[in-house]
Amino acid sequence: MKNIRKIAVIAVISAVIGISFPYINFAVDQTYQQLKVIVDVMELIRENYVDEIDAQKLVYGAAAGMVRELDDFSQFMEPDLYNRVKSDTEGEFGGIGIRVDMRDGWLTVVTPLPDTPAYRAQMYPGDRIIKIEGDSTRDLIIDEAIKKLRGVPGTQVRITTAREAEDKNADWATKDLTLTRELIKTENVRSTMLDNKIGYIKIVEFTGHVVENFTKALDGLKTQGVDGLIIDLRYDPGGLLSASVDISKLFIDSNKMIVYTKGRKPENYQEFRANAQAPYPELPVILLVNRFSASASEIVSGAMQDNKRAVVIGERTFGKASVQSMIPLSDRSALRLTIARYYTPGGRSIHRDEKKDTGGITPDIEVKIPAETEKKLIQQAEELFYPGKEKDAKKKENPVKDEVLGRAVELLKAREVLGNLRAAK
């Protein structure tokens, strides 16, 4: 009841302000009418619902409902959840070995990490985790979902997954899994030298030390005489903005634009530019992307593409490029709110707009891989970095060809067609 009165008082004060300042009277009156609907609904529930209701829960429910109308990345956090999110620590942890994101309101697998419980259970990108310990993950805050999946190594977690059928009109196939958590030691960069002095670096995620590890890998390839580079950003969910900017700076020079942010307020405009010089301003580069490449990986792709520093091959990327601000509220709850979006140097909005069918990074050369082929490529991926490690004889006898990587190698072999990869002056 106290909360309802607070809202009513705010509405009355707003009305008084409208009377005092006529030029904003219409906006205030509109706000009052909208607030009145919430007050009326809460009062009707309090007076007539079959069970007695905690008014605070109604307030939090209304707040969460409002934020849910915005996007998958804006979230309302009740005090206990906000406190847990603030106290979260990174590093080694017990988990099942997947990178996840919220997509269409569901907890979705971006990629399973090699040699982990999720990998061995053959969980694949695009799979939804619809239940954790019997509780639905629908519209669950991602920080909370990750905490539910993590735990002490050796303990078990029960999940239910859903996989989209090949026939788009068929129901998703569900599966119950009980996985034993393990100590997960993540790596963010993997590299190897391919034939014809072509270097290959896969960025798994833009987490801490990724710039240091990427630079070390590239320097190592340089000592082996690398004269063409493939950067694989497929299944990369993103991470740190600073890391995406710093990696772009290795290849882009002359203070060119890398990315900028823009929101409704002028103060949300911010530019991120390259340095005057770059360590590798003319090294031919090809980027590999797919529909699971998001966030920081899209910033690198957009910057390299618009500055004509790379050819991008694969599928149109996911389109997750928004800036969130964490705003603490008076009762120790918090609002994580999208306040701006990222734009490529050429002014393209990276964030996907489903209605307008815009956003994401569209590759220069589109190569789509069938879902079944993708799954097999994920399972045989270790062979690229550790030849001979894969013990499955059938996989060795019938390896699946990576068409996207193959196309990149072909282009780098044909140097005469890659003149556009030189830095624009």
N, C-alpha and C positions, 0 to 999 in steps of 0.2 A: 504494500500500500504506500509505503514511504517513497518508493521509486516512481510510482504513478504520480504522486503529488509533485515530485521533483520535475517530471516532464511537463505537468500541467503549469507549474510555476514558470518554467522556461518559456512555455508557449505564451503565457500572459505577459511576461517581460518583453518578449519579442513583439507582441501586439502594441505595447506601450511605446517601444522604440519606433515602431512604424508610424504611430500618431505623431511623435515628436519630429520625425524626419520623413515628411510625405514622399520625398523622391525615392525612398526605398520601401514605401508602404505596401506596394503590390507584392514584392518579393517576400516580405515578412508575412503578409497575409497568406500567401501560398504555402509558406513553410508551416505556419500555424495550422492550416487545414490538413496538411500531410501528417503533422504530429498528432493532431486530434484523432485521426484514424487509428494510430497506434494506441493512444490512450483509451479510446473507446473499446478496442478489441481486448486490451488487457483488463479493463474494468468488467467487461462482459464475461471473460474467462474467470476472473476472480469471484464474481457473484454467482455464476450459473454452472460452471463446470462440475461434473459429478464428483471429482475428488478435489481436496484442498491443494492449491498450487503455490509453490515458492515463487513470489514475484520476481526475485533476483534471477531465477532461471529463465523466466519469460523475457526479462530485459536482455540477458545474454543471448537467448535464442533469437530475439529480434535483431540484435546487432550482427550475429553470425549470418542470419538470413540476408540482411542488407549487403554484407560484404560478398556473399556467395554470388550475388547478381553481377559482380564486377568482372572477375577473371579467376583463373586457377591459382594465381600467385598472391592475390590480396587475401589476407586472413585475419579474423578476429581471434584473439587468444585470451581465454579466461586466466585469472591470476596464477593458478597452480601450473597451468601449461606454460605460460610465459616465463615463470620462474625456472621451470625445467629446461626450457629452450636456452635461456641465458646461461645456465650452469653446465651446458653440454661441453664435453671435451673431445678433441679429435686425437688420432694416432692409431695405435693398435687397439683392436676391439674384437669381441666375439660376435660373429654374425654369420650370414649364409653366403655372402660374396656376390652381391648384385648392386648395380647402380640403378636407382629408381627416380621417377619423376611423377608428378600428378598430371594426367592427361585425360581430358573429358570427364574430370571429377573422380577418376579412378587411379589408384597407385599402379604405375606401369613400369615394367622392366625396360631399361634402356640397354643394358648389356650385362651378362653374367661375367664375373671375373674368372680367368682360367684357374683350374685346379682348386675349385671351391665347392661347397655343398650344392649351391645353385647350378653351377656348371655341370657337375656330375649328375644332377637330377634333370638335366637337359631343359632348363628354363631358357627361353629365348627372348630377344628383343621384341617388344610389342605385347608380350604376355601381361595380363592384368593379375595383380594379387587382390582378390576381391574380399578375402577374409584373413584375419590374423587371430589365432586362438578363438575362432568362431565368431569374432566381431567383424562387421562389415567395414571396409576401408572407404566406402563411398563418402566423398567430400571430407575425408580425414586430413588434418593438417600434416604435411609431409614430415615435419620434424617429429611429430608424435608417432607416425607410422614407422620411421626409421628406428626410433627408440624401442618400439615393440618388437622389431625384428632382431635387434641387437640384444646381447646378454652374455652371461658367463660361458666361456668355451666349454663344451661338453654337455650343455643343457640343450633341450629340444624346443622347437617352435613348430606349431601346427599352422599351415597356411592352406588356402584354397586358391587355385589359379584358374584363369579363364583364357582360352586361346581362340582367336578368331578363325572361323572355318574358311577353307579355300573358296567355298561358295558363299558369297557375301550375304545371301538371303537366309543361310542356315544359322542355327543358334551357335553361340560360342560354346566350345567344349570345356567343361570344368574338370578339375582334378584336385584331389586332396593329397597333400604331401606333409610328411613329418620329417623335418631336417634337423640334424645335430649341428649346433653352432661350432665354429672353429675360430681360432685366432687368425684374423684377416690382416695380412700385411700388404698394403696396396702399393702399386707402382704406377707412376703416371707417364713414363716414357719408355718405349722399347725401340731398338734400332738394329739395323743390319745392312750389309752391303750386298746389293744385287749385282747382276752381270753388267758389263759395259760401264763400270764406274758409276752406277746409279745408286745413290743412297736412299734408304727408306727409314723414315722415323714415324712411329705411331704414337700419337698423344692420346693416352687413355682418358685423361681428365685434367683440367686446368686447376690442379690443387697446389698446395705449398711446395716449393722447390722445383716446380715444373720447368721454370725458365732456366734454372741452374742445370737441371738434368738434360734438358733439350740442348742447351749450349754445349754441354760436355759430349753429348752424343754426336752433335754436328762437327765439333772439333775432331772427334775420333774418326769420323768418316773423311774429314779433310786430309788427315794424315795418310789415308788409304787412297787418296787421289780422286775423291768424288768430284764429278763435274756436272751432275744433274741430281736433283733431290725430289723425292716424293714424300709429302707429309700426309699421313692418313688420319683424318678426323672423323671417320665413320664410327657411329655409336658413341661419340664423345658428347656427354650431356652438358659440358661447359665447366663453369667454376669461376675463378677470379678474373675480374675485369683487368686488373693490373697485369696479370700473366698474359692475357691475350694481346694487350697493347705492347708489352715488352718483347714478345716473340715476333710480332709484326715489325717492330723496330729493327730486328736483325736483318730484314730484307728491304725495307722501305726507308728512303732517306729524304734529304732536302726539305725537312719540316712539313712533309705532306700530311694531310689529314688521315687518321686511322679510323676514328669513329667519333660521333658526337651524340649527346643526349638532348632531348627536347621534350618539354612538358607544357602544361597550361601556364605555368608561372615562369617569368623570365629567368629567375634564379636557378631553374632546373636545366638551363642550357649550359652545356659544358663540352669543350673540345679536347680531344686527345690526339696529339700529333707526333710524328716521327722526329728523330734527331736530325741534325744537319748531315751526318754521315752514318752509314750502316755497315756492319761487318761483311755482309754478303749482298751487296746491291745489285749484282748481275748474275748470280747463280741461278740457272733455270730451275723453276719450281713448279710442281704440279700438286694440287690439293685434291684429296679424295673425300667426298662427303656423301651422306645418305639422309634419309628422312628422320634418323635418330640423332643427327648432329644438331646441337642446340647451343644457345647462349654464347659463351666465349669462343667456341669453335666457329660460330657464324660471324662473329666480329672479325676474326682472323681471315676467314674466307671472303667476307665483303671488302675488307681493306685491301687484300692482295688482288682481288679481282678488279675493283674500281681503279686501283693504281697501276693496273696492267703489269703486275709482278708475278702472276701465276695463272695457269689455266686450271679451272675447277671442273672436276669430272665426277659424275655419279648421279644422285637424285637431289631434287629440291629439298633443302634442309627444313627442320621442324618449324622454325619461326618463334623462338622464345628469346625475346630481347627486351625486357622491361626492367626498370629500376624500381626497387622497393625501398621504402623507408619504414623503419620500426618506430612507432609512436606510442610511448607509454601513456596510459590513461590514469585518471585520478584514483581509481580503486585498485591499481596495480595490475589491471588487465592491460592489453596492448593491441594496437592495430598495425598490421603489416600492410602498407598501402602502396599500390603502384602509382608513382608520381611522374614518371617520364619513360620514354622509349629510346632505344638505340637506333641510329641511322648510319648507313654506310657513307663513305666520303662523297658519293654521287647523290646523296639525298634520299636513298631508298630506305623505307622503314623495314627493319629486319623482322619486327614482331608480326606474326601471322594474323590476318583478318579474314576469318572464315567466310563472312558474308561477301566481302569484296574479292576474295581469293587472291589476296596480296600477302607479301611478307615471305620470310625465308630467303635463302640464297639460291637462285636458279643457276645450275651449273652451265658452263660454256659447252660442255659435251655431256649429254644425258645418257646414262647407261643404267638400266634397271636390272636388278637381280631377282629371280623368282624366290619366293619365300623358302621353299625347300632347299634351294641351293645356298641361301644365306645360312640356314641352320647347319648345313654340312661344312661350310667355310668356317663357321665359328668353332666347330668341333675339331677341325684340322689346323686351326690357326697356329698352334704351338710349333708345328713343323717349320714354319717360316723363320722363327727365331732360334729354335733348337733342333736342327736336322737330326733325325734318327730317334727323337724322344718318343714320337707317336708309336705305340706298340700294336695298334689295331691293323692287322695285316690287310684286311679288306680295304681300309681307307688308303693304305699305301699303294695297293694295286689299282684302285680306281679313284685317284685324287680328283677333287672338283676344281675346275679352273676358275680363278678369280678374274672375271671379265673386266672389272673396273681397274684393278691393279695392272692387268695385262695391257689395257688401252694406254695407261699412263707410261708404262715401259716402252711401248711402241713409239709414242710421241717423243719421248726423250732420246730414243735412238735416232729419230729423224730430226736432227738438230736444225736443218735448214727451214723447217716449218715453225720453229719456235722463236723467231725473231721478236715476236710481240711479248716475250717474257722478259726482255731487257727493261730495266727501270725507265719509266717515262721521264724525260728531262723537262 
